[in-house]
Amino acid sequence: MTETTDFFQNYLPNKLTQNPGLAGEINAVYLFDIDGAGQWTVDLTEGSGAVIEGATKEAGCVVSASLANFEKLMTSPASAAMMFMTGQLKVTNVSLAMALQKLIS
């Protein structure tokens, strides 16, 4: 869980700070529901974006995975399509999920 927690507490906020226009490019709210680690809201609709622990807003896309599968996704973002097709990764809006490549990579 440390890797996942670090991703939401450090990596994403730092990436948004270093790339202030990124939130505006994506302009969506995501809820990450990671079984075994918790939930995080990534709000890219205001300012340079925000990462908040918990479900805080209505999300345009919910991303669900087990902790092990999410950590596999973080180390190998290219595996997302295969994980989605095999049910290891679930998303409620595929087009918004595709935009996450800009944020995760």
Biopython code that builds the backbone (N, CA, C, O; Angstrom):
import numpy as np
from Bio.PDB.StructureBuilder import StructureBuilder

atoms = [
    (1, "MET", "N", (0.823, -1.193, 0.000)),
    (1, "MET", "CA", (0.000, 0.000, 0.000)),
    (1, "MET", "C", (0.865, 1.254, 0.000)),
    (1, "MET", "O", (0.407, 2.313, -0.429)),
    (2, "THR", "N", (2.088, 1.160, 0.464)),
    (2, "THR", "CA", (2.952, 2.328, 0.520)),
    (2, "THR", "C", (3.126, 2.951, -0.851)),
    (2, "THR", "O", (3.095, 4.174, -0.985)),
    (3, "GLU", "N", (3.308, 2.122, -1.874)),
    (3, "GLU", "CA", (3.492, 2.630, -3.230)),
    (3, "GLU", "C", (2.246, 3.385, -3.704)),
    (3, "GLU", "O", (2.358, 4.450, -4.311)),
    (4, "THR", "N", (1.080, 2.843, -3.434)),
    (4, "THR", "CA", (-0.172, 3.486, -3.835)),
    (4, "THR", "C", (-0.385, 4.783, -3.057)),
    (4, "THR", "O", (-0.751, 5.803, -3.640)),
    (5, "THR", "N", (-0.161, 4.748, -1.767)),
    (5, "THR", "CA", (-0.303, 5.955, -0.951)),
    (5, "THR", "C", (0.650, 7.031, -1.431)),
    (5, "THR", "O", (0.261, 8.192, -1.553)),
    (6, "ASP", "N", (1.890, 6.665, -1.704)),
    (6, "ASP", "CA", (2.875, 7.624, -2.206)),
    (6, "ASP", "C", (2.440, 8.209, -3.546)),
    (6, "ASP", "O", (2.655, 9.393, -3.809)),
    (7, "PHE", "N", (1.835, 7.391, -4.381)),
    (7, "PHE", "CA", (1.353, 7.854, -5.681)),
    (7, "PHE", "C", (0.349, 8.988, -5.508)),
    (7, "PHE", "O", (0.440, 10.012, -6.185)),
    (8, "PHE", "N", (-0.611, 8.804, -4.597)),
    (8, "PHE", "CA", (-1.652, 9.813, -4.414)),
    (8, "PHE", "C", (-1.210, 10.984, -3.532)),
    (8, "PHE", "O", (-1.671, 12.108, -3.729)),
    (9, "GLN", "N", (-0.338, 10.739, -2.580)),
    (9, "GLN", "CA", (0.068, 11.819, -1.681)),
    (9, "GLN", "C", (1.235, 12.640, -2.214)),
    (9, "GLN", "O", (1.378, 13.812, -1.864)),
    (10, "ASN", "N", (2.065, 12.043, -3.051)),
    (10, "ASN", "CA", (3.263, 12.748, -3.516)),
    (10, "ASN", "C", (3.359, 12.871, -5.036)),
    (10, "ASN", "O", (3.447, 13.975, -5.574)),
    (11, "TYR", "N", (3.341, 11.718, -5.728)),
    (11, "TYR", "CA", (3.565, 11.744, -7.176)),
    (11, "TYR", "C", (2.550, 12.621, -7.913)),
    (11, "TYR", "O", (2.939, 13.540, -8.635)),
    (12, "LEU", "N", (1.250, 12.346, -7.740)),
    (12, "LEU", "CA", (0.234, 13.121, -8.472)),
    (12, "LEU", "C", (0.241, 14.600, -8.105)),
    (12, "LEU", "O", (0.242, 15.437, -9.008)),
    (13, "PRO", "N", (0.244, 14.965, -6.814)),
    (13, "PRO", "CA", (0.294, 16.398, -6.504)),
    (13, "PRO", "C", (1.526, 17.086, -7.094)),
    (13, "PRO", "O", (1.430, 18.211, -7.586)),
    (14, "ASN", "N", (2.687, 16.417, -7.047)),
    (14, "ASN", "CA", (3.897, 17.001, -7.625)),
    (14, "ASN", "C", (3.783, 17.152, -9.137)),
    (14, "ASN", "O", (4.195, 18.168, -9.698)),
    (15, "LYS", "N", (3.226, 16.146, -9.791)),
    (15, "LYS", "CA", (3.065, 16.219, -11.244)),
    (15, "LYS", "C", (2.143, 17.374, -11.616)),
    (15, "LYS", "O", (2.411, 18.094, -12.578)),
    (16, "LEU", "N", (1.066, 17.557, -10.869)),
    (16, "LEU", "CA", (0.145, 18.656, -11.141)),
    (16, "LEU", "C", (0.802, 20.012, -10.888)),
    (16, "LEU", "O", (0.561, 20.965, -11.629)),
    (17, "THR", "N", (1.619, 20.102, -9.857)),
    (17, "THR", "CA", (2.329, 21.352, -9.559)),
    (17, "THR", "C", (3.330, 21.680, -10.659)),
    (17, "THR", "O", (3.449, 22.833, -11.072)),
    (18, "GLN", "N", (4.041, 20.678, -11.126)),
    (18, "GLN", "CA", (5.063, 20.882, -12.153)),
    (18, "GLN", "C", (4.461, 21.105, -13.541)),
    (18, "GLN", "O", (5.126, 21.654, -14.419)),
    (19, "ASN", "N", (3.221, 20.689, -13.746)),
    (19, "ASN", "CA", (2.536, 20.828, -15.039)),
    (19, "ASN", "C", (1.182, 21.492, -14.817)),
    (19, "ASN", "O", (0.152, 20.826, -14.927)),
    (20, "PRO", "N", (1.156, 22.799, -14.506)),
    (20, "PRO", "CA", (-0.097, 23.450, -14.110)),
    (20, "PRO", "C", (-1.190, 23.435, -15.183)),
    (20, "PRO", "O", (-2.367, 23.563, -14.845)),
    (21, "GLY", "N", (-0.844, 23.285, -16.443)),
    (21, "GLY", "CA", (-1.848, 23.238, -17.501)),
    (21, "GLY", "C", (-2.469, 21.872, -17.709)),
    (21, "GLY", "O", (-3.449, 21.742, -18.442)),
    (22, "LEU", "N", (-1.920, 20.862, -17.080)),
    (22, "LEU", "CA", (-2.382, 19.489, -17.270)),
    (22, "LEU", "C", (-3.825, 19.298, -16.827)),
    (22, "LEU", "O", (-4.601, 18.627, -17.508)),
    (23, "ALA", "N", (-4.185, 19.877, -15.704)),
    (23, "ALA", "CA", (-5.561, 19.734, -15.206)),
    (23, "ALA", "C", (-6.549, 20.292, -16.217)),
    (23, "ALA", "O", (-7.576, 19.668, -16.485)),
    (24, "GLY", "N", (-6.255, 21.453, -16.779)),
    (24, "GLY", "CA", (-7.140, 22.056, -17.767)),
    (24, "GLY", "C", (-7.262, 21.228, -19.033)),
    (24, "GLY", "O", (-8.318, 21.214, -19.666)),
    (25, "GLU", "N", (-6.193, 20.536, -19.410)),
    (25, "GLU", "CA", (-6.231, 19.675, -20.598)),
    (25, "GLU", "C", (-7.198, 18.513, -20.394)),
    (25, "GLU", "O", (-7.913, 18.122, -21.317)),
    (26, "ILE", "N", (-7.216, 17.969, -19.191)),
    (26, "ILE", "CA", (-8.052, 16.797, -18.906)),
    (26, "ILE", "C", (-9.449, 17.219, -18.458)),
    (26, "ILE", "O", (-10.439, 16.686, -18.960)),
    (27, "ASN", "N", (-9.550, 18.165, -17.525)),
    (27, "ASN", "CA", (-10.809, 18.773, -17.086)),
    (27, "ASN", "C", (-11.881, 17.747, -16.702)),
    (27, "ASN", "O", (-12.967, 17.720, -17.281)),
    (28, "ALA", "N", (-11.559, 16.913, -15.724)),
    (28, "ALA", "CA", (-12.511, 15.896, -15.271)),
    (28, "ALA", "C", (-12.238, 15.582, -13.802)),
    (28, "ALA", "O", (-11.190, 15.930, -13.258)),
    (29, "VAL", "N", (-13.206, 14.916, -13.175)),
    (29, "VAL", "CA", (-13.049, 14.439, -11.800)),
    (29, "VAL", "C", (-13.019, 12.916, -11.848)),
    (29, "VAL", "O", (-13.882, 12.280, -12.453)),
    (30, "TYR", "N", (-12.008, 12.347, -11.197)),
    (30, "TYR", "CA", (-11.830, 10.899, -11.142)),
    (30, "TYR", "C", (-11.925, 10.436, -9.693)),
    (30, "TYR", "O", (-11.469, 11.121, -8.777)),
    (31, "LEU", "N", (-12.515, 9.288, -9.504)),
    (31, "LEU", "CA", (-12.487, 8.631, -8.205)),
    (31, "LEU", "C", (-11.726, 7.324, -8.393)),
    (31, "LEU", "O", (-12.109, 6.483, -9.207)),
    (32, "PHE", "N", (-10.665, 7.163, -7.646)),
    (32, "PHE", "CA", (-9.903, 5.925, -7.648)),
    (32, "PHE", "C", (-10.347, 5.133, -6.432)),
    (32, "PHE", "O", (-10.198, 5.590, -5.299)),
    (33, "ASP", "N", (-10.891, 3.949, -6.666)),
    (33, "ASP", "CA", (-11.363, 3.067, -5.601)),
    (33, "ASP", "C", (-10.467, 1.835, -5.611)),
    (33, "ASP", "O", (-10.670, 0.904, -6.391)),
    (34, "ILE", "N", (-9.478, 1.849, -4.735)),
    (34, "ILE", "CA", (-8.476, 0.791, -4.717)),
    (34, "ILE", "C", (-8.748, -0.126, -3.531)),
    (34, "ILE", "O", (-8.525, 0.244, -2.378)),
    (35, "ASP", "N", (-9.236, -1.332, -3.835)),
    (35, "ASP", "CA", (-9.570, -2.305, -2.798)),
    (35, "ASP", "C", (-8.308, -2.685, -2.033)),
    (35, "ASP", "O", (-7.356, -3.213, -2.609)),
    (36, "GLY", "N", (-8.308, -2.417, -0.751)),
    (36, "GLY", "CA", (-7.154, -2.702, 0.074)),
    (36, "GLY", "C", (-6.317, -1.469, 0.376)),
    (36, "GLY", "O", (-5.360, -1.539, 1.147)),
    (37, "ALA", "N", (-6.679, -0.324, -0.237)),
    (37, "ALA", "CA", (-5.901, 0.900, -0.005)),
    (37, "ALA", "C", (-6.781, 2.111, 0.264)),
    (37, "ALA", "O", (-6.345, 3.039, 0.945)),
    (38, "GLY", "N", (-8.000, 2.129, -0.247)),
    (38, "GLY", "CA", (-8.888, 3.271, -0.009)),
    (38, "GLY", "C", (-9.342, 3.950, -1.279)),
    (38, "GLY", "O", (-9.236, 3.403, -2.377)),
    (39, "GLN", "N", (-9.851, 5.158, -1.102)),
    (39, "GLN", "CA", (-10.374, 5.943, -2.221)),
    (39, "GLN", "C", (-9.691, 7.307, -2.265)),
    (39, "GLN", "O", (-9.357, 7.888, -1.232)),
    (40, "TRP", "N", (-9.492, 7.800, -3.477)),
    (40, "TRP", "CA", (-8.948, 9.137, -3.682)),
    (40, "TRP", "C", (-9.711, 9.815, -4.809)),
    (40, "TRP", "O", (-10.033, 9.191, -5.820)),
    (41, "THR", "N", (-9.995, 11.093, -4.624)),
    (41, "THR", "CA", (-10.604, 11.906, -5.666)),
    (41, "THR", "C", (-9.508, 12.742, -6.305)),
    (41, "THR", "O", (-8.724, 13.389, -5.611)),
    (42, "VAL", "N", (-9.460, 12.725, -7.618)),
    (42, "VAL", "CA", (-8.530, 13.568, -8.364)),
    (42, "VAL", "C", (-9.400, 14.541, -9.153)),
    (42, "VAL", "O", (-10.037, 14.172, -10.140)),
    (43, "ASP", "N", (-9.413, 15.790, -8.695)),
    (43, "ASP", "CA", (-10.260, 16.825, -9.295)),
    (43, "ASP", "C", (-9.409, 17.690, -10.210)),
    (43, "ASP", "O", (-8.566, 18.460, -9.751)),
    (44, "LEU", "N", (-9.638, 17.555, -11.496)),
    (44, "LEU", "CA", (-8.883, 18.310, -12.496)),
    (44, "LEU", "C", (-9.759, 19.357, -13.163)),
    (44, "LEU", "O", (-9.515, 19.734, -14.309)),
    (45, "THR", "N", (-10.780, 19.829, -12.452)),
    (45, "THR", "CA", (-11.708, 20.805, -13.026)),
    (45, "THR", "C", (-11.451, 22.227, -12.555)),
    (45, "THR", "O", (-12.003, 23.171, -13.121)),
    (46, "GLU", "N", (-10.624, 22.399, -11.532)),
    (46, "GLU", "CA", (-10.383, 23.741, -10.999)),
    (46, "GLU", "C", (-8.893, 23.969, -10.800)),
    (46, "GLU", "O", (-8.185, 23.085, -10.319)),
    (47, "GLY", "N", (-8.421, 25.141, -11.167)),
    (47, "GLY", "CA", (-7.022, 25.497, -10.959)),
    (47, "GLY", "C", (-6.083, 24.492, -11.574)),
    (47, "GLY", "O", (-6.295, 24.025, -12.694)),
    (48, "SER", "N", (-5.039, 24.159, -10.832)),
    (48, "SER", "CA", (-4.068, 23.189, -11.346)),
    (48, "SER", "C", (-4.379, 21.768, -10.885)),
    (48, "SER", "O", (-3.565, 20.861, -11.059)),
    (49, "GLY", "N", (-5.569, 21.578, -10.292)),
    (49, "GLY", "CA", (-6.013, 20.244, -9.885)),
    (49, "GLY", "C", (-5.728, 19.965, -8.425)),
    (49, "GLY", "O", (-4.930, 20.655, -7.790)),
    (50, "ALA", "N", (-6.387, 18.952, -7.902)),
    (50, "ALA", "CA", (-6.225, 18.577, -6.499)),
    (50, "ALA", "C", (-6.409, 17.077, -6.344)),
    (50, "ALA", "O", (-7.181, 16.451, -7.071)),
    (51, "VAL", "N", (-5.688, 16.512, -5.388)),
    (51, "VAL", "CA", (-5.811, 15.103, -5.037)),
    (51, "VAL", "C", (-6.248, 15.060, -3.581)),
    (51, "VAL", "O", (-5.548, 15.555, -2.698)),
    (52, "ILE", "N", (-7.417, 14.463, -3.336)),
    (52, "ILE", "CA", (-8.015, 14.462, -2.011)),
    (52, "ILE", "C", (-8.318, 13.020, -1.604)),
    (52, "ILE", "O", (-8.883, 12.256, -2.386)),
    (53, "GLU", "N", (-7.946, 12.659, -0.393)),
    (53, "GLU", "CA", (-8.263, 11.313, 0.076)),
    (53, "GLU", "C", (-9.760, 11.204, 0.320)),
    (53, "GLU", "O", (-10.363, 12.088, 0.928)),
    (54, "GLY", "N", (-10.360, 10.114, -0.156)),
    (54, "GLY", "CA", (-11.788, 9.879, 0.007)),
    (54, "GLY", "C", (-12.574, 10.274, -1.232)),
    (54, "GLY", "O", (-12.040, 10.861, -2.173)),
    (55, "ALA", "N", (-13.844, 9.939, -1.205)),
    (55, "ALA", "CA", (-14.765, 10.284, -2.297)),
    (55, "ALA", "C", (-15.390, 11.621, -1.940)),
    (55, "ALA", "O", (-16.242, 11.689, -1.054)),
    (56, "THR", "N", (-14.978, 12.687, -2.620)),
    (56, "THR", "CA", (-15.426, 14.017, -2.221)),
    (56, "THR", "C", (-16.332, 14.704, -3.226)),
    (56, "THR", "O", (-17.046, 15.638, -2.863)),
    (57, "LYS", "N", (-16.325, 14.271, -4.467)),
    (57, "LYS", "CA", (-17.128, 14.901, -5.516)),
    (57, "LYS", "C", (-17.715, 13.839, -6.427)),
    (57, "LYS", "O", (-17.260, 12.696, -6.453)),
    (58, "GLU", "N", (-18.724, 14.233, -7.166)),
    (58, "GLU", "CA", (-19.280, 13.344, -8.197)),
    (58, "GLU", "C", (-18.219, 13.164, -9.279)),
    (58, "GLU", "O", (-17.768, 14.140, -9.878)),
    (59, "ALA", "N", (-17.830, 11.943, -9.524)),
    (59, "ALA", "CA", (-16.759, 11.660, -10.480)),
    (59, "ALA", "C", (-17.318, 11.378, -11.862)),
    (59, "ALA", "O", (-18.347, 10.719, -12.008)),
    (60, "GLY", "N", (-16.632, 11.882, -12.866)),
    (60, "GLY", "CA", (-16.964, 11.568, -14.249)),
    (60, "GLY", "C", (-16.470, 10.185, -14.628)),
    (60, "GLY", "O", (-16.968, 9.572, -15.573)),
    (61, "CYS", "N", (-15.490, 9.700, -13.886)),
    (61, "CYS", "CA", (-14.919, 8.379, -14.142)),
    (61, "CYS", "C", (-14.477, 7.769, -12.825)),
    (61, "CYS", "O", (-13.747, 8.390, -12.052)),
    (62, "VAL", "N", (-14.923, 6.548, -12.577)),
    (62, "VAL", "CA", (-14.483, 5.800, -11.403)),
    (62, "VAL", "C", (-13.547, 4.703, -11.889)),
    (62, "VAL", "O", (-13.889, 3.928, -12.782)),
    (63, "VAL", "N", (-12.368, 4.650, -11.293)),
    (63, "VAL", "CA", (-11.365, 3.640, -11.614)),
    (63, "VAL", "C", (-11.283, 2.707, -10.418)),
    (63, "VAL", "O", (-10.996, 3.147, -9.304)),
    (64, "SER", "N", (-11.533, 1.418, -10.640)),
    (64, "SER", "CA", (-11.525, 0.433, -9.553)),
    (64, "SER", "C", (-10.545, -0.684, -9.868)),
    (64, "SER", "O", (-10.472, -1.180, -10.992)),
    (65, "ALA", "N", (-9.793, -1.066, -8.840)),
    (65, "ALA", "CA", (-8.845, -2.172, -8.984)),
    (65, "ALA", "C", (-8.464, -2.657, -7.594)),
    (65, "ALA", "O", (-8.665, -1.962, -6.598)),
    (66, "SER", "N", (-7.915, -3.854, -7.547)),
    (66, "SER", "CA", (-7.333, -4.319, -6.286)),
    (66, "SER", "C", (-6.015, -3.592, -6.088)),
    (66, "SER", "O", (-5.458, -3.031, -7.032)),
    (67, "LEU", "N", (-5.526, -3.605, -4.881)),
    (67, "LEU", "CA", (-4.244, -2.964, -4.584)),
    (67, "LEU", "C", (-3.130, -3.550, -5.446)),
    (67, "LEU", "O", (-2.337, -2.803, -6.018)),
    (68, "ALA", "N", (-3.060, -4.861, -5.545)),
    (68, "ALA", "CA", (-2.003, -5.511, -6.328)),
    (68, "ALA", "C", (-2.078, -5.114, -7.798)),
    (68, "ALA", "O", (-1.053, -4.831, -8.418)),
    (69, "ASN", "N", (-3.282, -5.092, -8.356)),
    (69, "ASN", "CA", (-3.421, -4.732, -9.766)),
    (69, "ASN", "C", (-3.123, -3.254, -10.009)),
    (69, "ASN", "O", (-2.547, -2.900, -11.037)),
    (70, "PHE", "N", (-3.512, -2.387, -9.068)),
    (70, "PHE", "CA", (-3.219, -0.972, -9.242)),
    (70, "PHE", "C", (-1.709, -0.726, -9.193)),
    (70, "PHE", "O", (-1.181, 0.067, -9.973)),
    (71, "GLU", "N", (-1.028, -1.398, -8.287)),
    (71, "GLU", "CA", (0.418, -1.226, -8.209)),
    (71, "GLU", "C", (1.113, -1.801, -9.443)),
    (71, "GLU", "O", (2.145, -1.285, -9.871)),
    (72, "LYS", "N", (0.552, -2.861, -10.013)),
    (72, "LYS", "CA", (1.080, -3.389, -11.277)),
    (72, "LYS", "C", (0.890, -2.347, -12.378)),
    (72, "LYS", "O", (1.773, -2.149, -13.213)),
    (73, "LEU", "N", (-0.256, -1.691, -12.374)),
    (73, "LEU", "CA", (-0.549, -0.653, -13.368)),
    (73, "LEU", "C", (0.425, 0.515, -13.240)),
    (73, "LEU", "O", (0.866, 1.061, -14.251)),
    (74, "MET", "N", (0.761, 0.900, -12.029)),
    (74, "MET", "CA", (1.684, 2.022, -11.827)),
    (74, "MET", "C", (3.081, 1.696, -12.339)),
    (74, "MET", "O", (3.767, 2.583, -12.846)),
    (75, "THR", "N", (3.517, 0.453, -12.219)),
    (75, "THR", "CA", (4.848, 0.094, -12.702)),
    (75, "THR", "C", (4.854, -0.210, -14.195)),
    (75, "THR", "O", (5.905, -0.178, -14.835)),
    (76, "SER", "N", (3.681, -0.506, -14.746)),
    (76, "SER", "CA", (3.586, -0.812, -16.170)),
    (76, "SER", "C", (2.292, -0.225, -16.747)),
    (76, "SER", "O", (1.341, -0.963, -17.005)),
    (77, "PRO", "N", (2.250, 1.109, -16.952)),
    (77, "PRO", "CA", (1.023, 1.745, -17.457)),
    (77, "PRO", "C", (0.534, 1.164, -18.784)),
    (77, "PRO", "O", (-0.659, 1.223, -19.084)),
    (78, "ALA", "N", (1.435, 0.613, -19.569)),
    (78, "ALA", "CA", (1.044, 0.035, -20.855)),
    (78, "ALA", "C", (0.149, -1.187, -20.691)),
    (78, "ALA", "O", (-0.506, -1.605, -21.646)),
    (79, "SER", "N", (0.114, -1.762, -19.492)),
    (79, "SER", "CA", (-0.711, -2.949, -19.256)),
    (79, "SER", "C", (-2.179, -2.598, -18.998)),
    (79, "SER", "O", (-2.996, -3.500, -18.811)),
    (80, "ALA", "N", (-2.528, -1.325, -18.985)),
    (80, "ALA", "CA", (-3.885, -0.903, -18.640)),
    (80, "ALA", "C", (-4.948, -1.533, -19.542)),
    (80, "ALA", "O", (-5.974, -2.005, -19.051)),
    (81, "ALA", "N", (-4.715, -1.543, -20.838)),
    (81, "ALA", "CA", (-5.724, -2.088, -21.758)),
    (81, "ALA", "C", (-5.975, -3.574, -21.483)),
    (81, "ALA", "O", (-7.123, -4.018, -21.450)),
    (82, "MET", "N", (-4.912, -4.327, -21.288)),
    (82, "MET", "CA", (-5.067, -5.759, -21.025)),
    (82, "MET", "C", (-5.764, -5.974, -19.677)),
    (82, "MET", "O", (-6.616, -6.854, -19.551)),
    (83, "MET", "N", (-5.404, -5.179, -18.683)),
    (83, "MET", "CA", (-6.038, -5.305, -17.373)),
    (83, "MET", "C", (-7.528, -4.974, -17.458)),
    (83, "MET", "O", (-8.350, -5.609, -16.797)),
    (84, "PHE", "N", (-7.868, -3.979, -18.274)),
    (84, "PHE", "CA", (-9.266, -3.608, -18.464)),
    (84, "PHE", "C", (-10.025, -4.743, -19.146)),
    (84, "PHE", "O", (-11.128, -5.096, -18.729)),
    (85, "MET", "N", (-9.439, -5.307, -20.185)),
    (85, "MET", "CA", (-10.109, -6.361, -20.943)),
    (85, "MET", "C", (-10.286, -7.640, -20.129)),
    (85, "MET", "O", (-11.210, -8.411, -20.389)),
    (86, "THR", "N", (-9.420, -7.875, -19.157)),
    (86, "THR", "CA", (-9.527, -9.083, -18.341)),
    (86, "THR", "C", (-10.265, -8.835, -17.020)),
    (86, "THR", "O", (-10.367, -9.740, -16.192)),
    (87, "GLY", "N", (-10.775, -7.625, -16.821)),
    (87, "GLY", "CA", (-11.560, -7.316, -15.637)),
    (87, "GLY", "C", (-10.752, -6.995, -14.393)),
    (87, "GLY", "O", (-11.323, -6.847, -13.312)),
    (88, "GLN", "N", (-9.441, -6.884, -14.519)),
    (88, "GLN", "CA", (-8.597, -6.555, -13.374)),
    (88, "GLN", "C", (-8.634, -5.061, -13.058)),
    (88, "GLN", "O", (-8.302, -4.637, -11.951)),
    (89, "LEU", "N", (-9.041, -4.280, -14.044)),
    (89, "LEU", "CA", (-9.158, -2.835, -13.913)),
    (89, "LEU", "C", (-10.526, -2.460, -14.463)),
    (89, "LEU", "O", (-10.875, -2.828, -15.585)),
    (90, "LYS", "N", (-11.297, -1.725, -13.670)),
    (90, "LYS", "CA", (-12.626, -1.323, -14.111)),
    (90, "LYS", "C", (-12.697, 0.192, -14.172)),
    (90, "LYS", "O", (-12.195, 0.882, -13.286)),
    (91, "VAL", "N", (-13.326, 0.705, -15.224)),
    (91, "VAL", "CA", (-13.530, 2.143, -15.374)),
    (91, "VAL", "C", (-14.964, 2.378, -15.822)),
    (91, "VAL", "O", (-15.532, 1.572, -16.558)),
    (92, "THR", "N", (-15.545, 3.484, -15.376)),
    (92, "THR", "CA", (-16.926, 3.775, -15.738)),
    (92, "THR", "C", (-17.037, 4.646, -16.982)),
    (92, "THR", "O", (-18.125, 4.779, -17.542)),
    (93, "ASN", "N", (-15.929, 5.247, -17.430)),
    (93, "ASN", "CA", (-15.945, 6.092, -18.624)),
    (93, "ASN", "C", (-14.614, 5.879, -19.340)),
    (93, "ASN", "O", (-13.582, 6.404, -18.922)),
    (94, "VAL", "N", (-14.648, 5.110, -20.415)),
    (94, "VAL", "CA", (-13.420, 4.720, -21.103)),
    (94, "VAL", "C", (-12.690, 5.925, -21.685)),
    (94, "VAL", "O", (-11.463, 5.990, -21.605)),
    (95, "SER", "N", (-13.407, 6.877, -22.267)),
    (95, "SER", "CA", (-12.714, 8.023, -22.876)),
    (95, "SER", "C", (-12.006, 8.864, -21.817)),
    (95, "SER", "O", (-10.893, 9.334, -22.055)),
    (96, "LEU", "N", (-12.626, 9.065, -20.653)),
    (96, "LEU", "CA", (-11.942, 9.794, -19.584)),
    (96, "LEU", "C", (-10.782, 8.982, -19.029)),
    (96, "LEU", "O", (-9.753, 9.548, -18.661)),
    (97, "ALA", "N", (-10.933, 7.675, -18.965)),
    (97, "ALA", "CA", (-9.852, 6.833, -18.481)),
    (97, "ALA", "C", (-8.641, 6.916, -19.413)),
    (97, "ALA", "O", (-7.502, 6.875, -18.947)),
    (98, "MET", "N", (-8.869, 7.030, -20.705)),
    (98, "MET", "CA", (-7.769, 7.153, -21.667)),
    (98, "MET", "C", (-6.970, 8.433, -21.416)),
    (98, "MET", "O", (-5.755, 8.453, -21.617)),
    (99, "ALA", "N", (-7.638, 9.494, -20.983)),
    (99, "ALA", "CA", (-6.962, 10.756, -20.705)),
    (99, "ALA", "C", (-6.014, 10.640, -19.518)),
    (99, "ALA", "O", (-5.116, 11.467, -19.361)),
    (100, "LEU", "N", (-6.205, 9.628, -18.685)),
    (100, "LEU", "CA", (-5.347, 9.437, -17.521)),
    (100, "LEU", "C", (-3.900, 9.131, -17.897)),
    (100, "LEU", "O", (-2.999, 9.304, -17.076)),
    (101, "GLN", "N", (-3.669, 8.679, -19.127)),
    (101, "GLN", "CA", (-2.303, 8.390, -19.558)),
    (101, "GLN", "C", (-1.427, 9.620, -19.409)),
    (101, "GLN", "O", (-0.249, 9.499, -19.072)),
    (102, "LYS", "N", (-1.980, 10.805, -19.653)),
    (102, "LYS", "CA", (-1.221, 12.048, -19.506)),
    (102, "LYS", "C", (-0.818, 12.262, -18.053)),
    (102, "LYS", "O", (0.239, 12.824, -17.769)),
    (103, "LEU", "N", (-1.651, 11.818, -17.154)),
    (103, "LEU", "CA", (-1.415, 12.047, -15.734)),
    (103, "LEU", "C", (-0.535, 10.984, -15.115)),
    (103, "LEU", "O", (0.312, 11.295, -14.278)),
    (104, "ILE", "N", (-0.715, 9.749, -15.504)),
    (104, "ILE", "CA", (-0.001, 8.643, -14.861)),
    (104, "ILE", "C", (1.409, 8.453, -15.424)),
    (104, "ILE", "O", (2.326, 8.090, -14.687)),
    (105, "SER", "N", (1.581, 8.693, -16.708)),
    (105, "SER", "CA", (2.912, 8.452, -17.294)),
    (105, "SER", "C", (3.870, 9.585, -17.055)),
    (105, "SER", "O", (5.021, 9.523, -17.488)),
]
sb = StructureBuilder()
sb.init_structure("model")
sb.init_model(0)
sb.init_chain("A")
sb.init_seg("    ")
for serial, (resi, resn, name, xyz) in enumerate(atoms, 1):
    if name == "N":
        sb.init_residue(resn, " ", resi, " ")
    sb.init_atom(name, np.array(xyz, "f"), 0.0, 1.0, " ", f" {name:<3s}", serial, name[0])
structure = sb.get_structure()
